[in-house]
Amino acid sequence: MDIQAHKLEFLSEYLRVNDETILLKLSNLLRQERQKRVKDKLKPMTQEELSSKLKRAENDILEGNVMNQEEIEAFFKKRP
């Protein structure tokens, strides 16, 4: 069974649940699992990495390599 079939099966079961306690438990479980995945992907930076990023950002500002809010919004509106 592929992931889409699993999703459909789960959704079908979920829609049949009439107990709010069970729905809250399922929602909490899903939220906790998402938080774990995000936490697993995060990696703390060393002081040297942070300093390097800060220097690059400051250089970008000095060189004018920045975008304002309108430019950013326009950029993302163009993307598919």
C-alpha positions as CSV (number, residue, x, y, z in Angstrom):
1,M,0.0,0.0,0.0
2,D,1.4,3.4,-1.0
3,I,1.3,6.5,1.1
4,Q,-1.7,8.0,-0.6
5,A,-3.7,4.8,0.1
6,H,-2.6,5.0,3.7
7,K,-3.8,8.6,3.9
8,L,-7.1,7.8,2.4
9,E,-7.6,4.8,4.8
10,F,-6.6,6.9,7.8
11,L,-8.9,9.8,6.7
12,S,-11.8,7.5,6.3
13,E,-11.3,6.1,9.8
14,Y,-10.7,9.6,11.2
15,L,-14.0,10.9,9.8
16,R,-15.9,8.1,11.5
17,V,-14.6,9.0,15.0
18,N,-17.2,10.7,17.2
19,D,-15.2,10.9,20.4
20,E,-13.6,14.3,20.9
21,T,-11.0,12.8,23.3
22,I,-9.7,10.5,20.5
23,L,-9.6,13.3,18.0
24,L,-7.6,15.5,20.4
25,K,-5.2,12.6,21.0
26,L,-4.7,12.0,17.3
27,S,-4.2,15.8,16.7
28,N,-1.6,15.9,19.6
29,L,0.2,12.9,18.3
30,L,0.4,14.4,14.8
31,R,1.7,17.7,16.2
32,Q,4.3,16.0,18.4
33,E,5.6,13.9,15.5
34,R,5.9,17.0,13.3
35,Q,7.8,18.8,16.0
36,K,10.2,15.8,16.4
37,R,10.9,15.9,12.7
38,V,11.6,19.6,12.7
39,K,13.8,19.3,15.8
40,D,15.8,16.4,14.2
41,K,16.6,18.6,11.1
42,L,17.8,21.5,13.2
43,K,21.6,21.7,13.8
44,P,23.1,24.3,16.1
45,M,25.6,26.6,14.5
46,T,29.1,27.1,15.8
47,Q,30.1,30.6,16.8
48,E,32.3,30.7,13.7
49,E,29.4,29.7,11.4
50,L,27.2,32.4,13.0
51,S,29.9,35.1,12.6
52,S,30.5,34.1,9.0
53,K,26.8,34.4,8.2
54,L,26.6,37.7,9.9
55,K,29.6,39.1,7.9
56,R,28.1,37.9,4.6
57,A,24.8,39.5,5.5
58,E,26.4,42.8,6.4
59,N,28.4,42.7,3.1
60,D,25.2,42.1,1.2
61,I,23.6,45.1,2.8
62,L,26.6,47.3,2.1
63,E,26.7,46.1,-1.6
64,G,22.9,46.6,-2.0
65,N,22.2,42.9,-2.4
66,V,18.8,43.2,-0.6
67,M,15.2,43.2,-1.6
68,N,12.3,45.2,-0.1
69,Q,9.0,43.7,0.9
70,E,7.3,44.5,-2.4
71,E,10.1,42.9,-4.4
72,I,9.9,39.8,-2.3
73,E,6.1,39.5,-2.7
74,A,6.4,40.0,-6.4
75,F,9.1,37.3,-6.6
76,F,6.9,34.7,-4.8
77,K,3.8,35.6,-6.8
78,K,5.7,34.7,-10.0
79,R,6.6,31.3,-8.8
80,P,4.4,28.4,-9.8
